Amino acid sequence: MKNLTSKDSPSSKLLYAKDIPEYRKWVDRYYRDIRDMSPISDQDMNAMLAEESRLHTTEFNTNCALHELYTYAVKYNEQLTVTLEEDEFSQKQRLAFKLEQVHNIMSAE
């Protein structure tokens, strides 16, 4: 049986066709408002970001962030290793070796 509620179904197109011009007005107004905003200085932006960071310090989950970084490192292990081995700073810090150690530790668990 054909799904009658998909966004591409004839009934949906008919139901929402009248709303499209209104949505376009909203989107146009949104981007116009952004364009017309006065620019913010780097100093003001940095102050705002620092304040937002301060307000949310208790919300940051370090373990979750580390897990996401590790997942990324596993996915791109080969590219990361090659890049770390080619970079002069990374060579001095032995970062490719350290990344391999992290993988070994995590694989053993």
Backbone as XML, in Angstrom:
<?xml version="1.0"?>
<chain id="A" units="angstrom">
  <residue number="1" name="MET">
    <atom name="N" x="0.844" y="-1.188" z="0.000"/>
    <atom name="CA" x="0.000" y="0.000" z="0.000"/>
    <atom name="C" x="0.883" y="1.242" z="0.000"/>
  </residue>
  <residue number="2" name="LYS">
    <atom name="N" x="0.549" y="2.200" z="-0.816"/>
    <atom name="CA" x="1.343" y="3.416" z="-0.942"/>
    <atom name="C" x="1.172" y="4.302" z="0.289"/>
  </residue>
  <residue number="3" name="ASN">
    <atom name="N" x="2.277" y="4.858" z="0.747"/>
    <atom name="CA" x="2.245" y="5.747" z="1.906"/>
    <atom name="C" x="1.603" y="7.075" z="1.501"/>
  </residue>
  <residue number="4" name="LEU">
    <atom name="N" x="0.464" y="7.391" z="2.081"/>
    <atom name="CA" x="-0.269" y="8.596" z="1.716"/>
    <atom name="C" x="0.219" y="9.833" z="2.452"/>
  </residue>
  <residue number="5" name="THR">
    <atom name="N" x="1.098" y="9.656" z="3.427"/>
    <atom name="CA" x="1.506" y="10.810" z="4.235"/>
    <atom name="C" x="2.890" y="11.332" z="3.886"/>
  </residue>
  <residue number="6" name="SER">
    <atom name="N" x="3.512" y="10.820" z="2.836"/>
    <atom name="CA" x="4.845" y="11.331" z="2.512"/>
    <atom name="C" x="4.736" y="12.770" z="2.031"/>
  </residue>
  <residue number="7" name="LYS">
    <atom name="N" x="5.838" y="13.495" z="2.146"/>
    <atom name="CA" x="5.822" y="14.907" z="1.755"/>
    <atom name="C" x="5.612" y="15.087" z="0.257"/>
  </residue>
  <residue number="8" name="ASP">
    <atom name="N" x="5.887" y="14.032" z="-0.519"/>
    <atom name="CA" x="5.749" y="14.127" z="-1.968"/>
    <atom name="C" x="4.415" y="13.604" z="-2.484"/>
  </residue>
  <residue number="9" name="SER">
    <atom name="N" x="3.574" y="13.154" z="-1.592"/>
    <atom name="CA" x="2.282" y="12.636" z="-2.043"/>
    <atom name="C" x="1.426" y="13.790" z="-2.550"/>
  </residue>
  <residue number="10" name="PRO">
    <atom name="N" x="0.554" y="13.510" z="-3.509"/>
    <atom name="CA" x="-0.294" y="14.587" z="-4.058"/>
    <atom name="C" x="-1.105" y="15.306" z="-2.987"/>
  </residue>
  <residue number="11" name="SER">
    <atom name="N" x="-1.599" y="14.570" z="-2.006"/>
    <atom name="CA" x="-2.413" y="15.235" z="-0.979"/>
    <atom name="C" x="-1.568" y="16.192" z="-0.142"/>
  </residue>
  <residue number="12" name="SER">
    <atom name="N" x="-0.334" y="15.804" z="0.181"/>
    <atom name="CA" x="0.539" y="16.690" z="0.955"/>
    <atom name="C" x="0.892" y="17.928" z="0.150"/>
  </residue>
  <residue number="13" name="LYS">
    <atom name="N" x="1.167" y="17.736" z="-1.129"/>
    <atom name="CA" x="1.490" y="18.890" z="-1.966"/>
    <atom name="C" x="0.330" y="19.868" z="-2.018"/>
  </residue>
  <residue number="14" name="LEU">
    <atom name="N" x="-0.869" y="19.343" z="-2.102"/>
    <atom name="CA" x="-2.033" y="20.214" z="-2.134"/>
    <atom name="C" x="-2.245" y="20.904" z="-0.787"/>
  </residue>
  <residue number="15" name="LEU">
    <atom name="N" x="-2.040" y="20.154" z="0.299"/>
    <atom name="CA" x="-2.261" y="20.721" z="1.630"/>
    <atom name="C" x="-1.285" y="21.841" z="1.952"/>
  </residue>
  <residue number="16" name="TYR">
    <atom name="N" x="-0.036" y="21.684" z="1.545"/>
    <atom name="CA" x="0.995" y="22.639" z="1.938"/>
    <atom name="C" x="1.328" y="23.664" z="0.865"/>
  </residue>
  <residue number="17" name="ALA">
    <atom name="N" x="0.794" y="23.541" z="-0.320"/>
    <atom name="CA" x="1.104" y="24.468" z="-1.402"/>
    <atom name="C" x="0.769" y="25.905" z="-1.027"/>
  </residue>
  <residue number="18" name="LYS">
    <atom name="N" x="-0.342" y="26.098" z="-0.344"/>
    <atom name="CA" x="-0.751" y="27.453" z="0.021"/>
    <atom name="C" x="0.172" y="28.069" z="1.070"/>
  </residue>
  <residue number="19" name="ASP">
    <atom name="N" x="0.905" y="27.238" z="1.832"/>
    <atom name="CA" x="1.791" y="27.740" z="2.887"/>
    <atom name="C" x="3.164" y="28.159" z="2.368"/>
  </residue>
  <residue number="20" name="ILE">
    <atom name="N" x="3.548" y="27.671" z="1.208"/>
    <atom name="CA" x="4.901" y="27.922" z="0.694"/>
    <atom name="C" x="5.205" y="29.411" z="0.548"/>
  </residue>
  <residue number="21" name="PRO">
    <atom name="N" x="4.328" y="30.223" z="-0.026"/>
    <atom name="CA" x="4.651" y="31.662" z="-0.110"/>
    <atom name="C" x="4.891" y="32.302" z="1.257"/>
  </residue>
  <residue number="22" name="GLU">
    <atom name="N" x="4.129" y="31.870" z="2.258"/>
    <atom name="CA" x="4.310" y="32.413" z="3.607"/>
    <atom name="C" x="5.663" y="32.000" z="4.180"/>
  </residue>
  <residue number="23" name="TYR">
    <atom name="N" x="6.039" y="30.741" z="3.977"/>
    <atom name="CA" x="7.348" y="30.267" z="4.440"/>
    <atom name="C" x="8.471" y="31.024" z="3.754"/>
  </residue>
  <residue number="24" name="ARG">
    <atom name="N" x="8.300" y="31.284" z="2.470"/>
    <atom name="CA" x="9.330" y="32.045" z="1.738"/>
    <atom name="C" x="9.489" y="33.436" z="2.328"/>
  </residue>
  <residue number="25" name="LYS">
    <atom name="N" x="8.379" y="34.070" z="2.694"/>
    <atom name="CA" x="8.444" y="35.400" z="3.322"/>
    <atom name="C" x="9.219" y="35.329" z="4.632"/>
  </residue>
  <residue number="26" name="TRP">
    <atom name="N" x="8.947" y="34.287" z="5.431"/>
    <atom name="CA" x="9.654" y="34.133" z="6.709"/>
    <atom name="C" x="11.155" y="33.969" z="6.488"/>
  </residue>
  <residue number="27" name="VAL">
    <atom name="N" x="11.509" y="33.127" z="5.531"/>
    <atom name="CA" x="12.934" y="32.883" z="5.262"/>
    <atom name="C" x="13.594" y="34.150" z="4.744"/>
  </residue>
  <residue number="28" name="ASP">
    <atom name="N" x="12.930" y="34.845" z="3.806"/>
    <atom name="CA" x="13.482" y="36.104" z="3.293"/>
    <atom name="C" x="13.674" y="37.126" z="4.406"/>
  </residue>
  <residue number="29" name="ARG">
    <atom name="N" x="12.678" y="37.245" z="5.282"/>
    <atom name="CA" x="12.780" y="38.197" z="6.396"/>
    <atom name="C" x="13.922" y="37.809" z="7.338"/>
  </residue>
  <residue number="30" name="TYR">
    <atom name="N" x="14.059" y="36.516" z="7.608"/>
    <atom name="CA" x="15.123" y="36.023" z="8.493"/>
    <atom name="C" x="16.496" y="36.433" z="7.952"/>
  </residue>
  <residue number="31" name="TYR">
    <atom name="N" x="16.752" y="36.143" z="6.672"/>
    <atom name="CA" x="18.058" y="36.479" z="6.103"/>
    <atom name="C" x="18.239" y="37.987" z="5.941"/>
  </residue>
  <residue number="32" name="ARG">
    <atom name="N" x="17.172" y="38.711" z="5.673"/>
    <atom name="CA" x="17.264" y="40.172" z="5.587"/>
    <atom name="C" x="17.627" y="40.756" z="6.944"/>
  </residue>
  <residue number="33" name="ASP">
    <atom name="N" x="17.003" y="40.237" z="8.009"/>
    <atom name="CA" x="17.312" y="40.709" z="9.360"/>
    <atom name="C" x="18.772" y="40.436" z="9.715"/>
  </residue>
  <residue number="34" name="ILE">
    <atom name="N" x="19.271" y="39.285" z="9.328"/>
    <atom name="CA" x="20.676" y="38.969" z="9.594"/>
    <atom name="C" x="21.586" y="39.922" z="8.820"/>
  </residue>
  <residue number="35" name="ARG">
    <atom name="N" x="21.279" y="40.130" z="7.548"/>
    <atom name="CA" x="22.086" y="41.022" z="6.715"/>
    <atom name="C" x="22.097" y="42.439" z="7.283"/>
  </residue>
  <residue number="36" name="ASP">
    <atom name="N" x="20.955" y="42.876" z="7.830"/>
    <atom name="CA" x="20.838" y="44.251" z="8.320"/>
    <atom name="C" x="21.386" y="44.454" z="9.734"/>
  </residue>
  <residue number="37" name="MET">
    <atom name="N" x="21.782" y="43.381" z="10.378"/>
    <atom name="CA" x="22.335" y="43.519" z="11.726"/>
    <atom name="C" x="23.658" y="44.262" z="11.672"/>
  </residue>
  <residue number="38" name="SER">
    <atom name="N" x="23.914" y="45.053" z="12.702"/>
    <atom name="CA" x="25.194" y="45.742" z="12.743"/>
    <atom name="C" x="26.284" y="44.731" z="13.091"/>
  </residue>
  <residue number="39" name="PRO">
    <atom name="N" x="27.461" y="44.920" z="12.505"/>
    <atom name="CA" x="28.560" y="43.976" z="12.775"/>
    <atom name="C" x="28.967" y="44.018" z="14.244"/>
  </residue>
  <residue number="40" name="ILE">
    <atom name="N" x="29.466" y="42.897" z="14.720"/>
    <atom name="CA" x="29.925" y="42.807" z="16.104"/>
    <atom name="C" x="31.456" y="42.759" z="16.083"/>
  </residue>
  <residue number="41" name="SER">
    <atom name="N" x="32.069" y="43.438" z="17.020"/>
    <atom name="CA" x="33.536" y="43.463" z="17.057"/>
    <atom name="C" x="34.062" y="42.122" z="17.558"/>
  </residue>
  <residue number="42" name="ASP">
    <atom name="N" x="35.310" y="41.837" z="17.216"/>
    <atom name="CA" x="35.947" y="40.605" z="17.701"/>
    <atom name="C" x="35.964" y="40.586" z="19.226"/>
  </residue>
  <residue number="43" name="GLN">
    <atom name="N" x="36.204" y="41.735" z="19.836"/>
    <atom name="CA" x="36.261" y="41.818" z="21.297"/>
    <atom name="C" x="34.898" y="41.475" z="21.906"/>
  </residue>
  <residue number="44" name="ASP">
    <atom name="N" x="33.837" y="42.035" z="21.339"/>
    <atom name="CA" x="32.491" y="41.735" z="21.839"/>
    <atom name="C" x="32.140" y="40.264" z="21.624"/>
  </residue>
  <residue number="45" name="MET">
    <atom name="N" x="32.507" y="39.727" z="20.471"/>
    <atom name="CA" x="32.225" y="38.321" z="20.184"/>
    <atom name="C" x="32.973" y="37.424" z="21.163"/>
  </residue>
  <residue number="46" name="ASN">
    <atom name="N" x="34.239" y="37.706" z="21.408"/>
    <atom name="CA" x="35.017" y="36.908" z="22.355"/>
    <atom name="C" x="34.430" y="36.999" z="23.765"/>
  </residue>
  <residue number="47" name="ALA">
    <atom name="N" x="33.989" y="38.179" z="24.150"/>
    <atom name="CA" x="33.390" y="38.350" z="25.476"/>
    <atom name="C" x="32.098" y="37.541" z="25.574"/>
  </residue>
  <residue number="48" name="MET">
    <atom name="N" x="31.281" y="37.575" z="24.536"/>
    <atom name="CA" x="30.024" y="36.826" z="24.538"/>
    <atom name="C" x="30.293" y="35.321" z="24.589"/>
  </residue>
  <residue number="49" name="LEU">
    <atom name="N" x="31.262" y="34.847" z="23.805"/>
    <atom name="CA" x="31.585" y="33.422" z="23.813"/>
    <atom name="C" x="32.145" y="32.985" z="25.167"/>
  </residue>
  <residue number="50" name="ALA">
    <atom name="N" x="32.973" y="33.825" z="25.780"/>
    <atom name="CA" x="33.517" y="33.505" z="27.100"/>
    <atom name="C" x="32.398" y="33.418" z="28.131"/>
  </residue>
  <residue number="51" name="GLU">
    <atom name="N" x="31.440" y="34.322" z="28.053"/>
    <atom name="CA" x="30.312" y="34.303" z="28.988"/>
    <atom name="C" x="29.454" y="33.059" z="28.772"/>
  </residue>
  <residue number="52" name="GLU">
    <atom name="N" x="29.177" y="32.709" z="27.512"/>
    <atom name="CA" x="28.405" y="31.492" z="27.226"/>
    <atom name="C" x="29.139" y="30.262" z="27.749"/>
  </residue>
  <residue number="53" name="SER">
    <atom name="N" x="30.433" y="30.234" z="27.558"/>
    <atom name="CA" x="31.237" y="29.117" z="28.045"/>
    <atom name="C" x="31.144" y="29.018" z="29.562"/>
  </residue>
  <residue number="54" name="ARG">
    <atom name="N" x="31.252" y="30.171" z="30.238"/>
    <atom name="CA" x="31.165" y="30.201" z="31.701"/>
    <atom name="C" x="29.797" y="29.714" z="32.176"/>
  </residue>
  <residue number="55" name="LEU">
    <atom name="N" x="28.746" y="30.118" z="31.480"/>
    <atom name="CA" x="27.390" y="29.735" z="31.876"/>
    <atom name="C" x="27.137" y="28.230" z="31.736"/>
  </residue>
  <residue number="56" name="HIS">
    <atom name="N" x="27.881" y="27.584" z="30.868"/>
    <atom name="CA" x="27.618" y="26.171" z="30.574"/>
    <atom name="C" x="28.744" y="25.234" z="31.016"/>
  </residue>
  <residue number="57" name="THR">
    <atom name="N" x="29.607" y="25.709" z="31.900"/>
    <atom name="CA" x="30.743" y="24.871" z="32.313"/>
    <atom name="C" x="30.295" y="23.583" z="32.983"/>
  </residue>
  <residue number="58" name="THR">
    <atom name="N" x="29.199" y="23.618" z="33.699"/>
    <atom name="CA" x="28.747" y="22.402" z="34.387"/>
    <atom name="C" x="28.053" y="21.427" z="33.448"/>
  </residue>
  <residue number="59" name="GLU">
    <atom name="N" x="27.739" y="21.869" z="32.221"/>
    <atom name="CA" x="27.038" y="21.017" z="31.272"/>
    <atom name="C" x="27.986" y="20.179" z="30.418"/>
  </residue>
  <residue number="60" name="PHE">
    <atom name="N" x="29.256" y="20.512" z="30.412"/>
    <atom name="CA" x="30.206" y="19.812" z="29.557"/>
    <atom name="C" x="30.535" y="18.454" z="30.152"/>
  </residue>
  <residue number="61" name="ASN">
    <atom name="N" x="30.370" y="17.423" z="29.351"/>
    <atom name="CA" x="30.646" y="16.062" z="29.792"/>
    <atom name="C" x="31.976" y="15.622" z="29.192"/>
  </residue>
  <residue number="62" name="THR">
    <atom name="N" x="33.021" y="15.657" z="29.996"/>
    <atom name="CA" x="34.364" y="15.335" z="29.517"/>
    <atom name="C" x="34.448" y="13.917" z="28.980"/>
  </residue>
  <residue number="63" name="ASN">
    <atom name="N" x="33.852" y="12.973" z="29.680"/>
    <atom name="CA" x="33.913" y="11.584" z="29.207"/>
    <atom name="C" x="33.251" y="11.417" z="27.853"/>
  </residue>
  <residue number="64" name="CYS">
    <atom name="N" x="32.135" y="12.081" z="27.664"/>
    <atom name="CA" x="31.437" y="12.013" z="26.383"/>
    <atom name="C" x="32.296" y="12.635" z="25.277"/>
  </residue>
  <residue number="65" name="ALA">
    <atom name="N" x="32.914" y="13.764" z="25.570"/>
    <atom name="CA" x="33.775" y="14.420" z="24.586"/>
    <atom name="C" x="34.961" y="13.536" z="24.225"/>
  </residue>
  <residue number="66" name="LEU">
    <atom name="N" x="35.578" y="12.917" z="25.228"/>
    <atom name="CA" x="36.703" y="12.029" z="24.957"/>
    <atom name="C" x="36.273" y="10.825" z="24.122"/>
  </residue>
  <residue number="67" name="HIS">
    <atom name="N" x="35.110" y="10.296" z="24.412"/>
    <atom name="CA" x="34.598" y="9.173" z="23.625"/>
    <atom name="C" x="34.394" y="9.583" z="22.167"/>
  </residue>
  <residue number="68" name="GLU">
    <atom name="N" x="33.827" y="10.761" z="21.945"/>
    <atom name="CA" x="33.618" y="11.242" z="20.569"/>
    <atom name="C" x="34.949" y="11.441" z="19.851"/>
  </residue>
  <residue number="69" name="LEU">
    <atom name="N" x="35.925" y="11.996" z="20.553"/>
    <atom name="CA" x="37.256" y="12.168" z="19.952"/>
    <atom name="C" x="37.882" y="10.822" z="19.614"/>
  </residue>
  <residue number="70" name="TYR">
    <atom name="N" x="37.737" y="9.859" z="20.516"/>
    <atom name="CA" x="38.301" y="8.532" z="20.274"/>
    <atom name="C" x="37.607" y="7.861" z="19.084"/>
  </residue>
  <residue number="71" name="THR">
    <atom name="N" x="36.292" y="7.985" z="19.003"/>
    <atom name="CA" x="35.555" y="7.414" z="17.874"/>
    <atom name="C" x="36.060" y="8.012" z="16.563"/>
  </residue>
  <residue number="72" name="TYR">
    <atom name="N" x="36.294" y="9.306" z="16.549"/>
    <atom name="CA" x="36.826" y="9.981" z="15.369"/>
    <atom name="C" x="38.234" y="9.469" z="15.058"/>
  </residue>
  <residue number="73" name="ALA">
    <atom name="N" x="39.062" y="9.331" z="16.090"/>
    <atom name="CA" x="40.436" y="8.874" z="15.896"/>
    <atom name="C" x="40.474" y="7.452" z="15.355"/>
  </residue>
  <residue number="74" name="VAL">
    <atom name="N" x="39.568" y="6.607" z="15.795"/>
    <atom name="CA" x="39.512" y="5.235" z="15.280"/>
    <atom name="C" x="39.109" y="5.253" z="13.811"/>
  </residue>
  <residue number="75" name="LYS">
    <atom name="N" x="38.100" y="6.051" z="13.502"/>
    <atom name="CA" x="37.588" y="6.105" z="12.130"/>
    <atom name="C" x="38.651" y="6.600" z="11.153"/>
  </residue>
  <residue number="76" name="TYR">
    <atom name="N" x="39.433" y="7.590" z="11.564"/>
    <atom name="CA" x="40.418" y="8.202" z="10.682"/>
    <atom name="C" x="41.854" y="7.886" z="11.122"/>
  </residue>
  <residue number="77" name="ASN">
    <atom name="N" x="42.051" y="6.733" z="11.727"/>
    <atom name="CA" x="43.345" y="6.362" z="12.290"/>
    <atom name="C" x="44.476" y="6.465" z="11.275"/>
  </residue>
  <residue number="78" name="GLU">
    <atom name="N" x="44.275" y="5.904" z="10.091"/>
    <atom name="CA" x="45.351" y="5.879" z="9.101"/>
    <atom name="C" x="45.740" y="7.294" z="8.673"/>
  </residue>
  <residue number="79" name="GLN">
    <atom name="N" x="44.747" y="8.126" z="8.354"/>
    <atom name="CA" x="45.042" y="9.498" z="7.940"/>
    <atom name="C" x="45.700" y="10.294" z="9.072"/>
  </residue>
  <residue number="80" name="LEU">
    <atom name="N" x="45.206" y="10.113" z="10.304"/>
    <atom name="CA" x="45.802" y="10.809" z="11.444"/>
    <atom name="C" x="47.247" y="10.399" z="11.649"/>
  </residue>
  <residue number="81" name="THR">
    <atom name="N" x="47.504" y="9.094" z="11.575"/>
    <atom name="CA" x="48.863" y="8.590" z="11.785"/>
    <atom name="C" x="49.815" y="9.146" z="10.732"/>
  </residue>
  <residue number="82" name="VAL">
    <atom name="N" x="49.414" y="9.116" z="9.469"/>
    <atom name="CA" x="50.266" y="9.638" z="8.392"/>
    <atom name="C" x="50.549" y="11.120" z="8.619"/>
  </residue>
  <residue number="83" name="THR">
    <atom name="N" x="49.521" y="11.875" z="8.950"/>
    <atom name="CA" x="49.692" y="13.312" z="9.171"/>
    <atom name="C" x="50.603" y="13.583" z="10.361"/>
  </residue>
  <residue number="84" name="LEU">
    <atom name="N" x="50.416" y="12.840" z="11.446"/>
    <atom name="CA" x="51.251" y="13.019" z="12.635"/>
    <atom name="C" x="52.698" y="12.644" z="12.367"/>
  </residue>
  <residue number="85" name="GLU">
    <atom name="N" x="52.899" y="11.643" z="11.532"/>
    <atom name="CA" x="54.273" y="11.228" z="11.210"/>
    <atom name="C" x="54.974" y="12.228" z="10.296"/>
  </residue>
  <residue number="86" name="GLU">
    <atom name="N" x="54.208" y="12.981" z="9.506"/>
    <atom name="CA" x="54.801" y="13.943" z="8.569"/>
    <atom name="C" x="55.042" y="15.312" z="9.195"/>
  </residue>
  <residue number="87" name="ASP">
    <atom name="N" x="54.312" y="15.649" z="10.228"/>
    <atom name="CA" x="54.392" y="16.972" z="10.836"/>
    <atom name="C" x="55.581" y="17.057" z="11.796"/>
  </residue>
  <residue number="88" name="GLU">
    <atom name="N" x="56.378" y="18.110" z="11.642"/>
    <atom name="CA" x="57.596" y="18.274" z="12.448"/>
    <atom name="C" x="57.303" y="18.379" z="13.948"/>
  </residue>
  <residue number="89" name="PHE">
    <atom name="N" x="56.328" y="19.205" z="14.323"/>
    <atom name="CA" x="55.962" y="19.346" z="15.730"/>
    <atom name="C" x="55.491" y="18.009" z="16.289"/>
  </residue>
  <residue number="90" name="SER">
    <atom name="N" x="54.641" y="17.316" z="15.525"/>
    <atom name="CA" x="54.107" y="16.027" z="15.969"/>
    <atom name="C" x="55.219" y="14.995" z="16.126"/>
  </residue>
  <residue number="91" name="GLN">
    <atom name="N" x="56.200" y="15.053" z="15.238"/>
    <atom name="CA" x="57.335" y="14.131" z="15.348"/>
    <atom name="C" x="58.086" y="14.375" z="16.653"/>
  </residue>
  <residue number="92" name="LYS">
    <atom name="N" x="58.337" y="15.647" z="16.977"/>
    <atom name="CA" x="59.058" y="15.976" z="18.208"/>
    <atom name="C" x="58.296" y="15.519" z="19.448"/>
  </residue>
  <residue number="93" name="GLN">
    <atom name="N" x="56.974" y="15.598" z="19.390"/>
    <atom name="CA" x="56.146" y="15.202" z="20.526"/>
    <atom name="C" x="55.795" y="13.708" z="20.504"/>
  </residue>
  <residue number="94" name="ARG">
    <atom name="N" x="56.204" y="13.026" z="19.442"/>
    <atom name="CA" x="55.933" y="11.591" z="19.253"/>
    <atom name="C" x="54.427" y="11.293" z="19.331"/>
  </residue>
  <residue number="95" name="LEU">
    <atom name="N" x="53.641" y="12.131" z="18.665"/>
    <atom name="CA" x="52.187" y="12.023" z="18.753"/>
    <atom name="C" x="51.638" y="10.786" z="18.042"/>
  </residue>
  <residue number="96" name="ALA">
    <atom name="N" x="52.252" y="10.362" z="16.938"/>
    <atom name="CA" x="51.788" y="9.147" z="16.259"/>
    <atom name="C" x="51.953" y="7.949" z="17.185"/>
  </residue>
  <residue number="97" name="PHE">
    <atom name="N" x="53.081" y="7.877" z="17.878"/>
    <atom name="CA" x="53.319" y="6.788" z="18.832"/>
    <atom name="C" x="52.312" y="6.840" z="19.980"/>
  </residue>
  <residue number="98" name="LYS">
    <atom name="N" x="52.042" y="8.040" z="20.478"/>
    <atom name="CA" x="51.092" y="8.194" z="21.578"/>
    <atom name="C" x="49.681" y="7.808" z="21.147"/>
  </residue>
  <residue number="99" name="LEU">
    <atom name="N" x="49.316" y="8.148" z="19.919"/>
    <atom name="CA" x="48.009" y="7.750" z="19.407"/>
    <atom name="C" x="47.921" y="6.223" z="19.329"/>
  </residue>
  <residue number="100" name="GLU">
    <atom name="N" x="48.993" y="5.604" z="18.877"/>
    <atom name="CA" x="49.024" y="4.136" z="18.816"/>
    <atom name="C" x="48.884" y="3.538" z="20.214"/>
  </residue>
  <residue number="101" name="GLN">
    <atom name="N" x="49.519" y="4.131" z="21.210"/>
    <atom name="CA" x="49.391" y="3.650" z="22.580"/>
    <atom name="C" x="47.954" y="3.749" z="23.068"/>
  </residue>
  <residue number="102" name="VAL">
    <atom name="N" x="47.289" y="4.835" z="22.752"/>
    <atom name="CA" x="45.883" y="4.989" z="23.141"/>
    <atom name="C" x="45.042" y="3.886" z="22.513"/>
  </residue>
  <residue number="103" name="HIS">
    <atom name="N" x="45.275" y="3.626" z="21.228"/>
    <atom name="CA" x="44.535" y="2.544" z="20.555"/>
    <atom name="C" x="44.801" y="1.198" z="21.205"/>
  </residue>
  <residue number="104" name="ASN">
    <atom name="N" x="46.055" y="0.947" z="21.575"/>
    <atom name="CA" x="46.394" y="-0.317" z="22.204"/>
    <atom name="C" x="45.713" y="-0.475" z="23.564"/>
  </residue>
  <residue number="105" name="ILE">
    <atom name="N" x="45.702" y="0.603" z="24.337"/>
    <atom name="CA" x="45.067" y="0.571" z="25.658"/>
    <atom name="C" x="43.584" y="0.324" z="25.509"/>
  </residue>
  <residue number="106" name="MET">
    <atom name="N" x="42.942" y="1.046" z="24.588"/>
    <atom name="CA" x="41.501" y="0.925" z="24.413"/>
    <atom name="C" x="41.124" y="-0.422" z="23.817"/>
  </residue>
  <residue number="107" name="SER">
    <atom name="N" x="41.980" y="-0.978" z="22.988"/>
    <atom name="CA" x="41.703" y="-2.291" z="22.396"/>
    <atom name="C" x="41.803" y="-3.405" z="23.423"/>
  </residue>
  <residue number="108" name="ALA">
    <atom name="N" x="42.640" y="-3.198" z="24.443"/>
    <atom name="CA" x="42.845" y="-4.224" z="25.474"/>
    <atom name="C" x="41.660" y="-4.294" z="26.431"/>
  </residue>
  <residue number="109" name="GLU">
    <atom name="N" x="40.877" y="-3.220" z="26.495"/>
    <atom name="CA" x="39.747" y="-3.185" z="27.447"/>
    <atom name="C" x="38.562" y="-3.950" z="26.938"/>
  </residue>
</chain>
